[in-house]
Amino acid sequence: MNAVMYGGGNIGRGFIGAALSQSGYRVTFIDVAEPVVKALQEKECYPIRYVASNGHEDVMITNVTAVNGNDAEAASDAIAGCDIMATAVGARILKFIVPNIVAGLRKRWAMGGKALNIIICENLMDANKVLEGMLKEQLTEEECKKFDETVGLVEASIGRMVPVQTEEMKDGEPMRVCVERYGFLPTDKAAFKGEVPDIKNMVPFEPFDFYIKRKLYVHNMGHATCAYLGDLLGLEYIYQSIDVAEIRVLVQNAMTESAMALSVKYGVELDKLMLHIQDLLGRFTNAALKDTCARVGGDPGRKLSPEDRLIGSASLALKQGITPAYIAVGAAAGLKRYIDEAEGMVQGMETAEKVLAEVSGLQSADTLTQMILKMYALILGGAELSTLRRAADRVKAESLSNVI
């Protein structure tokens, strides 16, 4: 069995490609990083290190090779002849890999090849629809019909945390990837064409929208909130941030708000979501990952966009009758980071309100806008975390008293 893993980076090698190899596939990575391609071609293996605060375990991933994505002929040949494919290139890079996928599909169809399922491992809402639109732009009307019949675009929820790999983490081996042990891969069961492949730790689930929202609005939102609150204290690492008692309370309460909203919307037991939150909080404390607040909180504009982790989760909570007071604290801290990093912007209430309108799609009179601005004003005034937590407590108490 042959698999194509488009993307040989941290998630590609450290999670999906490894799972495919361990499931019995011969894995061909497609990447444009020539040192990675050359190493995989020469050694046909690479090491993974499962790290935890109490030690690590080294595992060798075998039966792999690679082709350079700039070699369109070799890349499309690999796609044409594989049994399963996955992507992990980053949402902004997807458009650049489309020509090779299209060429590979055309070769596949010409050969009379069987249906191809592409597992999309990108941190992107509606990734299947986005990729489908990009692909169909380059296909003829007849090819689009063929595409609908023979190509399954399968969304996946990437829960494994894989930080930027430092030289210390590589420990003398450039191809080593350090990852946490957690390795479940929820996928959209309904999107597969034909038989669902047997891949290690893959969990096909239907309806899949719940898993996408759980990852984005619980895991990613909590992670980002932890990073932005860590920023306020000048902390470098996520594990340092979550070890601060006030941050842990704020993050846990924010994740609980999202969990309650998801429970109502999807009819999922709240107890199961709360257990997931406890697991995540424990995983955030993994000092061996050396995951930084800078990385986790990177690209705050995307994280503050209308449907993404902070604003999206808060909006969902409001729609379900839940006041997102603690999520608002994380959003306010993220707002400060955005303004700090934006060229030509100066911290201030007028600037903050403008950013929420332009980046988050929130109007000045919106309940969520006022909630975030209240927390932002406290941050701007140098409020301690305990003050932010008490402010969120009061907002939550007021909302509950109105219901009662």
C-alpha positions as CSV (number, residue, x, y, z in Angstrom):
1,M,0.0,0.0,0.0
2,N,1.2,3.5,-0.9
3,A,0.5,6.8,0.8
4,V,1.3,10.4,-0.1
5,M,2.0,12.8,2.7
6,Y,2.0,16.3,1.2
7,G,4.0,18.3,3.7
8,G,7.1,17.0,5.5
9,G,7.0,19.4,8.4
10,N,6.2,19.0,12.1
11,I,2.6,17.6,11.6
12,G,3.5,15.8,8.4
13,R,6.4,13.8,9.9
14,G,5.5,14.1,13.6
15,F,1.9,12.9,13.3
16,I,0.2,11.9,10.1
17,G,3.1,10.5,8.1
18,A,4.1,8.5,11.1
19,A,0.6,7.1,11.6
20,L,0.5,6.1,7.9
21,S,3.8,4.3,8.1
22,Q,2.8,2.5,11.3
23,S,-0.4,1.4,9.6
24,G,1.6,-0.5,6.9
25,Y,1.8,2.1,4.1
26,R,4.9,3.0,2.1
27,V,4.9,6.8,2.6
28,T,6.1,9.3,0.0
29,F,6.5,12.8,1.5
30,I,6.1,15.7,-0.9
31,D,7.9,18.9,0.3
32,V,10.0,21.7,-1.1
33,A,12.6,21.7,1.7
34,E,15.4,20.0,-0.1
35,P,17.3,18.9,3.0
36,V,14.2,17.1,4.3
37,V,13.6,15.5,0.9
38,K,17.2,14.4,0.5
39,A,17.4,12.9,4.0
40,L,14.2,11.0,3.5
41,Q,15.3,9.7,0.2
42,E,18.7,8.6,1.5
43,K,17.8,7.1,4.9
44,E,14.1,6.0,4.2
45,C,13.5,6.6,7.9
46,Y,13.5,9.3,10.6
47,P,13.2,9.4,14.4
48,I,10.3,10.6,16.5
49,R,10.7,11.4,20.2
50,Y,7.6,11.2,22.4
51,V,8.4,13.7,25.2
52,A,6.8,14.2,28.6
53,S,7.9,16.0,31.7
54,N,9.1,12.7,33.2
55,G,11.2,11.5,30.2
56,H,11.0,10.5,26.6
57,E,10.8,7.5,24.2
58,D,12.4,7.3,20.8
59,V,10.7,5.6,17.9
60,M,12.0,5.1,14.3
61,I,9.5,5.7,11.5
62,T,10.5,3.5,8.6
63,N,9.4,2.7,5.0
64,V,9.4,6.3,3.9
65,T,10.8,8.3,1.0
66,A,10.2,11.8,-0.6
67,V,10.0,13.8,-3.7
68,N,10.4,17.5,-4.2
69,G,7.2,19.4,-4.7
70,N,9.0,21.6,-7.3
71,D,9.4,18.4,-9.4
72,A,5.8,18.5,-10.8
73,E,6.3,15.3,-12.7
74,A,7.5,13.2,-9.7
75,A,4.9,14.8,-7.3
76,S,2.0,14.1,-9.7
77,D,3.2,10.6,-10.3
78,A,3.2,9.9,-6.6
79,I,-0.3,11.2,-6.3
80,A,-1.5,9.2,-9.3
81,G,-0.3,5.9,-7.9
82,C,-1.1,6.2,-4.2
83,D,-3.9,4.5,-2.2
84,I,-4.4,7.3,0.3
85,M,-3.2,10.9,0.6
86,A,-3.0,13.5,3.3
87,T,-2.0,17.2,3.4
88,A,-0.3,19.1,6.2
89,V,1.3,22.2,4.6
90,G,-0.5,25.0,6.4
91,A,-3.6,26.8,5.3
92,R,-1.8,29.6,3.4
93,I,0.2,27.1,1.4
94,L,-2.7,25.0,0.1
95,K,-3.1,27.0,-3.0
96,F,0.5,26.3,-4.0
97,I,0.0,22.5,-4.0
98,V,-3.2,22.5,-6.0
99,P,-1.5,22.3,-9.5
100,N,0.4,19.1,-8.5
101,I,-2.8,17.5,-7.0
102,V,-4.7,18.4,-10.2
103,A,-2.0,16.9,-12.4
104,G,-1.9,13.8,-10.2
105,L,-5.7,13.4,-10.4
106,R,-5.6,13.7,-14.2
107,K,-2.9,11.0,-14.5
108,R,-4.9,8.8,-12.0
109,W,-8.1,9.1,-14.1
110,A,-6.2,8.4,-17.3
111,M,-4.9,5.2,-15.7
112,G,-8.3,4.2,-14.5
113,G,-7.2,4.4,-10.9
114,K,-9.6,3.9,-8.0
115,A,-11.1,6.6,-5.9
116,L,-8.7,8.7,-3.8
117,N,-9.3,10.0,-0.3
118,I,-7.4,13.0,0.7
119,I,-7.2,13.6,4.5
120,I,-6.9,17.4,5.0
121,C,-4.9,18.1,8.1
122,E,-4.9,21.9,8.1
123,N,-5.9,24.3,10.8
124,L,-8.7,25.8,8.7
125,M,-12.4,26.0,9.0
126,D,-14.3,24.2,6.2
127,A,-10.9,23.0,4.8
128,N,-12.7,20.5,2.5
129,K,-14.8,23.2,0.9
130,V,-11.8,25.5,0.5
131,L,-9.6,22.9,-1.1
132,E,-12.5,21.7,-3.3
133,G,-13.0,25.2,-4.6
134,M,-9.3,25.6,-5.4
135,L,-9.1,22.3,-7.2
136,K,-12.2,22.8,-9.3
137,E,-11.0,26.2,-10.4
138,Q,-8.4,24.3,-12.5
139,L,-10.7,21.4,-13.6
140,T,-13.0,21.3,-16.6
141,E,-16.7,20.8,-16.2
142,E,-16.4,17.1,-17.1
143,E,-13.4,16.7,-14.7
144,C,-15.4,18.2,-11.9
145,K,-18.0,15.5,-12.3
146,K,-15.3,12.9,-12.2
147,F,-13.9,14.6,-9.2
148,D,-17.2,14.4,-7.3
149,E,-17.4,10.7,-8.1
150,T,-13.9,9.7,-7.2
151,V,-12.3,12.1,-4.7
152,G,-13.1,12.2,-1.0
153,L,-11.9,15.4,0.7
154,V,-11.8,14.3,4.4
155,E,-11.5,16.9,7.1
156,A,-9.4,15.9,10.2
157,S,-9.0,17.4,13.6
158,I,-5.4,17.7,14.6
159,G,-5.1,17.3,18.4
160,R,-1.5,16.4,18.8
161,M,0.7,19.3,19.9
162,V,3.9,19.6,17.9
163,P,6.0,22.7,18.8
164,V,8.7,24.4,16.7
165,Q,11.7,22.0,16.8
166,T,14.7,23.6,18.5
167,E,18.3,22.4,18.0
168,E,18.1,21.1,21.6
169,M,15.0,19.1,20.8
170,K,16.6,17.6,17.6
171,D,19.5,16.4,19.9
172,G,22.0,16.0,17.1
173,E,19.5,14.5,14.6
174,P,18.1,17.1,12.1
175,M,15.2,14.9,11.1
176,R,14.0,14.2,14.7
177,V,10.5,15.5,15.6
178,C,9.6,15.8,19.3
179,V,5.9,15.3,20.0
180,E,3.5,14.6,22.8
181,R,2.1,11.1,23.1
182,Y,-1.5,12.0,22.4
183,G,-2.2,10.8,18.8
184,F,-5.9,10.4,18.1
185,L,-7.0,11.6,14.7
186,P,-10.8,12.3,14.3
187,T,-11.9,12.4,10.7
188,D,-15.1,13.1,8.8
189,K,-16.5,9.6,8.3
190,A,-19.1,10.8,5.8
191,A,-16.6,12.3,3.4
192,F,-14.7,9.1,2.5
193,K,-15.2,7.6,-0.9
194,G,-15.5,3.8,-0.7
195,E,-14.1,1.9,2.2
196,V,-12.7,3.8,5.1
197,P,-9.0,3.0,5.4
198,D,-7.6,1.4,8.6
199,I,-5.1,4.0,9.9
200,K,-3.6,3.8,13.4
201,N,-5.5,6.0,15.9
202,M,-7.8,7.4,13.2
203,V,-11.4,7.9,14.5
204,P,-14.0,8.3,11.8
205,F,-16.9,10.3,13.2
206,E,-20.2,11.6,12.0
207,P,-21.4,14.4,12.2
208,F,-17.9,15.7,12.0
209,D,-18.7,19.4,12.6
210,F,-18.7,18.8,16.3
211,Y,-15.1,17.6,16.3
212,I,-14.0,20.6,14.3
213,K,-15.7,23.0,16.7
214,R,-14.4,21.1,19.8
215,K,-10.8,21.4,18.5
216,L,-11.1,25.1,17.6
217,Y,-13.3,26.4,20.4
218,V,-12.0,24.3,23.3
219,H,-8.5,23.2,22.5
220,N,-7.3,26.1,20.3
221,M,-9.2,28.7,22.1
222,G,-7.8,27.6,25.5
223,H,-4.3,27.3,24.1
224,A,-4.4,30.8,22.7
225,T,-5.9,32.2,25.9
226,C,-3.1,30.6,27.8
227,A,-0.5,32.1,25.4
228,Y,-2.0,35.7,25.5
229,L,-2.3,35.7,29.3
230,G,1.3,34.4,29.5
231,D,2.3,37.4,27.3
232,L,0.9,39.8,30.0
233,L,3.4,38.3,32.5
234,G,6.3,38.2,30.0
235,L,6.3,34.3,30.2
236,E,8.1,32.4,27.4
237,Y,6.5,29.0,27.6
238,I,3.0,27.6,27.7
239,Y,3.8,25.3,30.6
240,Q,5.0,28.3,32.6
241,S,1.7,30.2,31.8
242,I,-0.6,27.3,32.7
243,D,1.3,26.8,36.0
244,V,0.1,30.3,37.1
245,A,-3.0,29.7,39.2
246,E,-4.9,32.7,38.0
247,I,-4.2,31.8,34.3
248,R,-5.2,28.2,34.9
249,V,-8.6,29.3,36.4
250,L,-9.2,31.8,33.5
251,V,-8.3,29.2,30.8
252,Q,-10.3,26.4,32.4
253,N,-13.4,28.7,32.8
254,A,-13.1,29.9,29.2
255,M,-12.9,26.3,27.9
256,T,-15.9,25.4,30.1
257,E,-17.9,28.2,28.5
258,S,-17.2,26.7,25.1
259,A,-17.9,23.2,26.3
260,M,-21.3,24.3,27.6
261,A,-22.1,25.9,24.3
262,L,-21.0,22.9,22.3
263,S,-23.0,20.6,24.7
264,V,-26.2,22.5,24.0
265,K,-25.7,22.9,20.3
266,Y,-24.7,19.3,19.5
267,G,-26.4,17.4,22.3
268,V,-23.2,16.0,23.6
269,E,-22.8,15.1,27.3
270,L,-21.1,17.9,29.1
271,D,-19.3,15.5,31.4
272,K,-17.3,14.1,28.4
273,L,-16.3,17.6,27.3
274,M,-15.2,18.4,30.9
275,L,-13.0,15.3,30.9
276,H,-11.5,16.5,27.6
277,I,-10.7,19.9,29.2
278,Q,-9.0,18.2,32.2
279,D,-6.9,16.2,29.7
280,L,-5.9,19.3,27.8
281,L,-5.0,21.3,30.9
282,G,-2.7,18.4,31.8
283,R,-1.1,18.3,28.4
284,F,-0.5,22.1,28.5
285,T,1.8,21.5,31.4
286,N,4.2,19.3,29.3
287,A,7.4,21.2,29.9
288,A,9.4,18.9,27.6
289,L,7.4,20.2,24.6
290,K,8.9,23.7,25.1
291,D,6.0,25.2,23.3
292,T,6.2,29.0,23.4
293,C,3.5,31.6,24.0
294,A,4.9,33.3,20.9
295,R,4.2,30.3,18.6
296,V,0.8,29.4,20.1
297,G,-0.4,33.0,20.1
298,G,1.1,33.8,16.6
299,D,-1.1,35.4,13.9
300,P,-3.5,37.0,16.4
301,G,-5.5,38.5,13.5
302,R,-6.6,35.1,12.3
303,K,-7.3,34.0,15.8
304,L,-9.5,37.1,16.3
305,S,-11.4,36.6,13.0
306,P,-15.2,36.1,13.2
307,E,-15.4,32.3,13.1
308,D,-12.0,31.5,14.6
309,R,-11.2,30.3,18.2
310,L,-11.8,33.4,20.3
311,I,-14.6,35.4,18.6
312,G,-16.1,32.2,17.1
313,S,-16.3,30.4,20.5
314,A,-17.7,33.5,22.2
315,S,-20.3,34.1,19.6
316,L,-21.4,30.4,19.8
317,A,-21.7,30.8,23.6
318,L,-23.9,33.8,23.3
319,K,-26.2,32.1,20.7
320,Q,-26.6,29.3,23.2
321,G,-27.5,31.6,26.0
322,I,-24.1,31.4,27.8
323,T,-22.1,34.5,28.7
324,P,-18.5,34.2,27.5
325,A,-17.0,36.3,30.2
326,Y,-13.8,34.4,30.5
327,I,-13.4,33.9,26.8
328,A,-13.6,37.7,26.6
329,V,-10.5,38.0,28.8
330,G,-8.5,35.8,26.4
331,A,-9.9,37.8,23.4
332,A,-8.9,41.1,25.1
333,A,-5.4,39.8,25.8
334,G,-5.2,38.6,22.1
335,L,-6.4,42.1,21.0
336,K,-3.5,43.7,22.9
337,R,-1.0,41.3,21.2
338,Y,-2.5,42.2,17.8
339,I,-2.1,45.9,18.3
340,D,1.4,45.4,19.7
341,E,2.4,43.6,16.6
342,A,0.5,45.8,14.0
343,E,2.6,48.4,12.3
344,G,1.5,51.9,13.0
345,M,-1.0,51.1,15.7
346,V,-1.0,52.4,19.2
347,Q,-2.7,50.8,22.2
348,G,-6.0,52.6,23.1
349,M,-9.7,52.1,23.3
350,E,-10.4,53.8,19.9
351,T,-7.8,51.5,18.3
352,A,-9.2,48.4,20.0
353,E,-12.7,49.2,18.9
354,K,-11.5,49.7,15.3
355,V,-9.7,46.3,15.3
356,L,-12.7,44.5,16.7
357,A,-14.8,46.0,13.8
358,E,-12.3,45.4,11.0
359,V,-10.7,42.1,12.1
360,S,-13.5,40.5,14.2
361,G,-16.6,41.8,12.5
362,L,-18.0,43.2,15.7
363,Q,-20.0,46.4,16.0
364,S,-19.5,48.8,18.8
365,A,-22.9,48.2,20.3
366,D,-22.5,44.4,20.3
367,T,-22.6,42.7,23.7
368,L,-19.4,40.8,22.9
369,T,-17.6,44.0,21.9
370,Q,-18.5,45.7,25.1
371,M,-17.4,42.7,27.1
372,I,-14.0,42.5,25.4
373,L,-13.4,46.2,25.6
374,K,-14.1,46.1,29.3
375,M,-11.4,43.5,29.8
376,Y,-9.1,45.3,27.4
377,A,-9.4,48.5,29.4
378,L,-8.4,46.7,32.5
379,I,-5.4,45.2,30.8
380,L,-4.4,48.6,29.4
381,G,-4.6,50.0,32.9
382,G,-2.1,47.3,34.1
383,A,-4.7,45.3,36.0
384,E,-3.4,42.1,37.7
385,L,-4.7,38.7,36.6
386,S,-6.7,38.4,39.8
387,T,-8.5,41.7,38.9
388,L,-9.3,40.3,35.4
389,R,-10.6,37.1,36.9
390,R,-12.8,39.0,39.4
391,A,-14.2,41.2,36.6
392,A,-15.1,38.1,34.6
393,D,-16.6,36.6,37.7
394,R,-18.9,39.6,38.1
395,V,-20.0,39.6,34.5
396,K,-20.8,35.9,34.8
397,A,-22.7,36.4,38.1
398,E,-24.7,39.3,36.6
399,S,-25.7,37.2,33.7
400,L,-26.7,34.3,35.9
401,S,-28.8,36.5,38.2
402,N,-30.7,37.8,35.2
403,V,-31.5,34.3,34.2
404,I,-32.6,33.3,37.7
